[in-house]
Amino acid sequence: MSRREQEIEHLFRRAGFGASQEEIDAHNRLSFASYSGAVAQLLNYTEFPDDVDSFVQRPGYVGVTGRSGSGFQPATNILDARQRWLFRMIHTKRPLQEKMALFWHNHFATAYTKVVGEIGDSAIATRMFAAKPEDDGSRTTGQLELFREHAMGNFRDLLVEVAKDPAMLVWLDGRTNIRTRPQENFARELMELFTIGVGHFEETDVYAGARVFTGWNLALANRNTAQARYDFFYNAPQHDTTAKEFSFPIYSDGARVIPARSAADGMQDGIELINALARHPLTGPRLALKLYRYFINEVDPPDEGLIEGLARVYYASGFEIGPMVRLILMSSQFKDPANYYRRYSWPVEFVVRSIKEVGWQGFSVNTALTPLVNMGQQLFEPPDVNGWELAQGWFSSGGMLARMNFAATLATNQRFNLREQTRGKVDSAESMLTFMLDRLTPPEFSRDAYNALLEYANFGGAWTGSDTQLAAKSSGLAHLITGSGDYQLV
C-alpha cells in the first residue's frame, strides 16, 4: 500500500482542510518543496492573493446554488453565506487563514438565529456575519471577515474588535447595556470563555465588567435602504462613569480598580479590562491548550512542556497568535507520527476534505448544507455560547449516519470523474484500492478492514478495466473509505 508524502498530507489536513493530489503535486514542483517550505507557505498567506471569492460560479470550481429568482447573494442570504465559506475552504490559496477563522468562530461562538430574531431583518443579520465591505455597497465587515483579518494576529486586538462587533453585541445583549441597567452577558463570557476560564473570577467581576462596557452599543446606518446595517456606536451618556474594582490586577503595578473617568473617555474602561485579561497569567496557557488540541492532539493528554512554551511565546510576543501557530507546526510533537489522526474531524472539515479528495466537478456545496446540520455543525449557528461539543461529541449515531450518507452522495456524484481519474492508472482490483487509498489519505486500515475493501473491489467478477467497472469500483471505494470511522480522524 503506497502513500503520498505523509508528513505533508498531515500538515495540510491540520493546518488546512486536506489537499488534493493536484495540490500536493503543485507543492512538490515548488523550489522550496520541503516541510519547512510548506509551513512557510501556510503561515505567510498574505503573500498569496485573497481572490478566491472571484471564482465562485466559475467553471472548474465546486458549484454553488443561488436562491430561486434572486441569484447568489452571500452578503444578505445566510444560506448563500454558508456556501461561500465552504467554497473558500475548498479553493482558497490561504487554507490556514480559513482554518483559524473557523477556530475563532467556535471560540467566539455567535449564532445567526438569535441575531436575526432580535433585529428582525435577515439581510442585515447576514451582513453582520458574512458581508465583505465590497459586497453590496453597504460597506459592512461581517464577523467572519473580522476573524479572517485577525486570524493570526494580535489576540488583544481581536478581543477589542469582538467587543465592538455588531453580531456579538446582539448575541450577548450588549446593545442594551446602559448605565441604569448594566447587562452582564458579554462581561461574563469575556472572562469565562474568551480569556481566563471558568472558576477564575468572582461574580463581582462580572458586574464590574458589565459596567465597564456600558455605552458600547449599536446604531443603524442607511436606515430604510437596501444597504441598511448596524455599526458599533459608543453612546457616552449611557456609560457608567464610576470606578470599577476587580478581584484580579487590571494594571501592571497590581492595581485592581479602573478609576472613575468622564463619559467622553469611558471607552477606555473596556480597553483597560481587555488589556488586563489579555495579559492575565491564565489566558496564555488556556489559548495554548485550545490551539494544541486543534492542531496536534485532542485524544491524549497534552504535552505540558509545549503548552508552557506556547504560553511563553504568547506573552513574549505581546499576545500574537502567529508565533504560537508557527511553534506548533514546527514542533516535534506536531510532526510526530504518533500524533497523526489524533483529532476528530469537525463536520465542516470532513465535508471539505471529502470534496477536495474525492472531487467536485458538477457538485454544489449547497448539497452539503442539510447533511452538515444532520452531522451537528451548521456554519454561523453554534448551539450556544460554549460553541460546539468537540472530539467524540460530534459522533452521535445520527451524526455518523449523516457522514456516511454524505460520503455516498458525493461518491455517486463523482463516479464519472473518478472513472476518468483512474483510467490508465489501475490494472487490477488491488491497484484500484491502492489508488483510492492514496487519493483519500485515511489512516492505515487494519488488515481485516483492508481485506474487506479489497474483497469489495474484487466482487462481481474478473477485472476488465471497463468504463462501467472503473466508475463503479472507484466511486464505491470512495464511499466506503470516506464513510468509514477511520476517515473521521485527521
N, C-alpha and C positions, 0 to 999 in steps of 0.2 A: 504493500500500500504506500504509494509515493505521496508526498505532500509538498506544497509550496513552502516558501520561507516562513517557518512557523513564528519566529520572533517578530517579523514584520507584520504577519497576519494578526498576532496578538496585539501589537501596538495599534493597528488600525481598528480592531474591534473595540478596544478600551478607550482610546483617545479619539475615536470617531464612531462610525456605525458599520464597521466592516469595510471590505474592499472587494470589488470585482476583480476577476483575473486580469482584465484590461488595465485596471488601476495599479495592480501590483506590477504588471509588465511595464507600465509607464514609469513607475518609480525606479525600476531596475535599469531603465535607459538613461536615467539622470547621471550627471557626472559625480554627484555626491551620494550615489546609491549605497547607503550603509544605514545601519540602525541609527547612529547619531545624526546622519543627514536627514533621515525621515523624521526624527524628533524635532530637529531644527525647522523643517518644513512645516510641521504641525504647529509649533509654537509661534513661529514668525508669520502667522497667517495674514497679517496686514500687508505683506509683500505681494499677496495674490488679490486679484480683483474681486470685489464683493458684488458680482454681477449675476448671481445665479437666478434672481427673480426675472431677469430679462429673457430667460429661456423657457419660462412657463408657456405652455401651449405651442411649443416649437417641435418640429419633427426630431426624432432621435432621443427624446426625453420621456420620462414617465408622464402619463396624462393626468389632467385634472378635469373635473366636471363642473361647469357653471350651473347656476340655478336657472330654471326654465324662464326665458324671456328677459333675464337680467344680466346674462353673461357671468364672467368670473370676477368677483369683487371682494378680494381678501381683506380690504380695509374696512368694509362695512357689513360683511356677512360672515358670521363665525364659522360656518361650515367651510367656506372658501378659505378662511384664515387657517384652519386646521390643515387643509390640503396644501396650502402654500408652505407651511412649516415642514410637512412631510417631504414635499418636493425639495426644499432646501437641504434637508438631512441626506437625501439620496444623492443629490448632484453638486452640492457645494464644493468649492475648492478650499474651503476653510472648515473642515469637519470638527476640529477641536473647538472652534467658536460656537458651533451649534450644540456640541456636546456639553459645553459649560453653560450655555443658555438653558438647556434642559435641566442641568443641575440646579441653577438658580431658580428656575420655575418651580421646582419642588421645595427648595429651601425657603423661598418667599411665597409659599402657596397662596394663590389668589384665584377665585373661581368666577367664571363668567355668569353663571346662573343667578347668583345673588346680586351681582353688579347690575345686570340688565333688569332684574326685578326691582331694584332700588330706584333706578333712574328712568325706567320705562321707555327706553329708546334703544333698539337693538343695534342700529348703526353707530350711535355714539359709544355704546358699550364695547362693540367690536373694535372701534378705533382705540379705545383705552388699552386694549390688549395687544393689538396686532398691527396697527397702522404704521406706515413709514411716512415721514413728512412730505414726500413727493407723490404719495399715492393718489390723492383725490382733491388736492387744493386746501385741505383742512389744516395742513401743517402740524399734524398730530404725530407725536412719537409715542407709540404704544409701549406697554410694559415689556413685551418680548424684545423690541428694539433696544430698550434700556438694558436688558440682560445681555444682548449681543454686544452692545457698545462697551459694557463694563465686564465682559465675560472673564477676562484675565487681568483686570485692572486692580485698582485700589479698593479694598473691602470697605474702608471707612467712607470713601466717596460713594460707593454703591449704596451703603446704608442711608446716606443723606438723600440720594436720588429716590430710593424706595420710599422714604418717609414723605416725599413730595409727590409720589406717583399717584395720578388720579384713580386708577383701578384699586390701588391699595387703600387710598383714603375712603373709597366707598366700601370696599370689602371689610375693613376693620372700623368702620363708622367714624373715621377721623374728620369727615366733613361736618359732623355735628359736634365737634369738640370745642366748646366755648367756655369762657371763664366762669360763668354761673353754673355750668353743668359739665364738668370735665368727663370725658369719655375715655375709659381705661383700656380698651381693647388693643390699640396699637402699642401702647407702652408695655403692656404685659407681654405681647408676642415679640416685641423688640428684644426683651431680656430673655424670655423663656425659650424662644425658638430661633431667633436670628443671631443671638450672640452667646451669652454666658450659660444658658441652660436652666432647666427647672431645678428648684431647690437651692439656688444660689443668690436669691434676693428675697426681700420681705414684701408683704402686702403694702406697707407704707411706701415702698419704692414705686409700686405700680401707681398709686395715687399721685405721688410727686411727679412721676413720668407723664401721667395724663395732663397735669397742669403745665408741664414743660411745653407740650405740643398744642396747648390751646391756641386757637387762631390759625393753625395750619389747615386751611380749608380749601374749597374749590370755588371757581367762578365759571359760569357758562359764557363761552365766546361764540361769535357768529350765530347768535340766537335767531331762531326762525328761518334758518337757511339750511341747505343740504350739507353744508360744511360745519355744522354745529359741533362743538367739542367742549370738554371741561378742561380747564387749566388749573394748576396749583395757584393758590392765592393766599398770601399771608394777611389775615384780617386783624390788624393791630388792635383795634378796640376790643376784640374778643380774647386777647391774651391776658392770662393771669400774671400780673407783674410782681407778685410777692416772691420771697425767697423759697427755694425748694431744697429739702435736705434728704440725703440718701444714706443707705447703710454701708455703701462702698465708696471708695475715693472717686471723686469727679476730676480732680486736678492732680498734677504730678507731685505736688507738695503734700498730698494726702487729704486735702480739704474736701469735705463731703457736702457742702452747701453751694448751690448755684445762687448767687446773690440776687436780690431784687434789682430790677432794671426797668427802664421805661418801656412802654408798649411798643414804641417805634423800634426799639432794639431787641424786642423779645424773641425774635427768631434765633438769636444766639443761644438761648437756653437749650433748644433742641440740638443745636450743633455741639454744644459742650457735653450734653449727655451722650450723644452718639460717639464723640471722641473718647469719652471715658469707657464706654462699652467696647469700642474697637480695640483699645489698649489693655482691657481687663485681662488679668492673667489666665482666665478660663476660656476666653474667646479663641485664642490661637490654637490650643490643643483640641478644642471642640471642632473647629473647622478642619484641622489636620486629620482628625479621625473620620469625619464625613468624607473628605477627599480620598483618604486611604481606602475606605470601603467602596467608594465609587470607582476608583481606578485600579486597585490592587486586589483586594480580597475581602469579601464580606461573610465568608463561611467560617474561617478560622480566626482565633484570637489575633488581634493586630500586633505588629512589631512595635513595641513601645519605644525602642530606640529611634526608629524612623519617625514616629509620631512626635517625639521630643525634638528631633531635628527639623521637622516641618514647622513646628511652632516657633522655634528659634528663627528660622528664615522669615516667618510671618512678621515677627516683631522687628527684626533687624532691618527688614526692607521697608518698614513703615506701612505694614499691612497690605502688601502687594500679593496677589494671588498667583500671578505668572511664575515667580521664582519657586513657589511651592509646587506647582504642577511640573515645572522643569525638574525639580529634585525627584519627584515621584517617577517621572518617565525615564530618568537616567539611573534610577536606583537599582541595586542588585535585586531588591525584593520584587520590583516590577518585572524585571527580566527573568526571574527565576521560574523555570517551567512548572515548579510546584504550585505557582500561583496562577497558571493558565486555567481558564474555565472554573474559577473560584468565585464567580459572581453570577447571580441570576439576572437574566436579561429583562429589562422593563418591556412591557408590551410594545411600546413605540420602537425600542431598539430591535426587538425581534422582527417587527414588520419591516423596518427599513433595511436591516441586514438581509432578510429574506429576499426582498426586492432587488437589492444590489447584487446578491449572489446568484439568484435564480434567473432574473431578467425582468425587464419592464416593457418591452415593446408591445404596444397595444393594450397596456394595463393602465387603469386610472387609480390614483391614490384615494379617490372618493370611495372606491370599493373597500378600502381598509377602515373607513370611519366607524361603521357599525361593529365590525369584528373587534376593533380596539375597545369600544365600550364594553363588549362582552368579555374581553380579556382583563378589564379592570382599569384601563387608563384612557381617559379622554383628554386630549390636549386642551388647555385653558379651563380645566374643570377638576382640579384636585378635590378630594372628598371633604376636606376640612383644613383648618389652619396647620395641622401637622403634616400635610402633604400625603402622599401615597404610602401605604404599608409596603416596605421593600422586602427584598430577599424572598424567602419562601412565602411571604404574604401575598405575592402575586398569584400563587398557584392553588386556587380552588379547583374543584373538579370542572366547574363550568368554564373557568378561565383557561384551563389546559385544553378542554374540548374546543374552545374558540380558536386557540392557536392551531390545533390540528386541522380544523375546518378551513382556516385561512391558508394554511400550507397547501391544502387540497385545491382551493380556489386558484391560488397563484400558479401552482404547478400545472393545472389543467389549462389555464390561460396561456401559459408559456410553452406548451408542448411542441408547437411547430418551431418556435425559436430555438428550443433546446435540441430539437432534431437537427437543425442546421449547425448548431454548435458542435454536435457530436459527429456529424457526417465526416468520414475520412479520418477520424481520430480514435475510433474504437473498432475493434475487430472481434470482440467476444463479450460474453456477459460479464466476465471478470474485469475486462478493461473498461467496460461501461461503468461499473461500480467504482473503479478507481478514479475515472474521470470525474464522476459526480462528487465523490468524497473530496477530491482536490478542489473542485469548484466551490463547494459549500462549506468547507472548513469546520466541520464539527470536531469535538474531541475524539480521540481514538475509541472506536466502539469495542466492546468486549468481543471475544472470539465468537460467542454464541450469537450476539447481535449482528456481527459482520456476516456470519454464515447465513443468518436469516435473510439479510439483504441480498446476499449472493444467490440464495435459493429463489428469491423473488425474481432476480434478474435472469435466472435460467429457466424460470417457469414458462411453459407454453410451447416448448419445442426447441429444436436446434437453432443456434444463432445463424441468422441470414444477413443481418445488416440492412434489411429493407427499411424504407421510409416509415412504414407503419410500426415496425419493431423499434426503430430509433426513437420515434415520438412517444410510444407507449412506455418504454423502459426508462427513458431519461426523465419524463415527467413523473412517472410512478416512483422512481427513486428520489426525485426532488421532494415529492410529497412525504415519503416515508422518513427521509433524513431530516428535513426541516420541521416536520411534525413530531419528531422524537423527543424524548425527555432530554437526551444529551445535548441537542441543539439549543436548548433553552439556557444553556450556560455560555458565558462569553469570557 
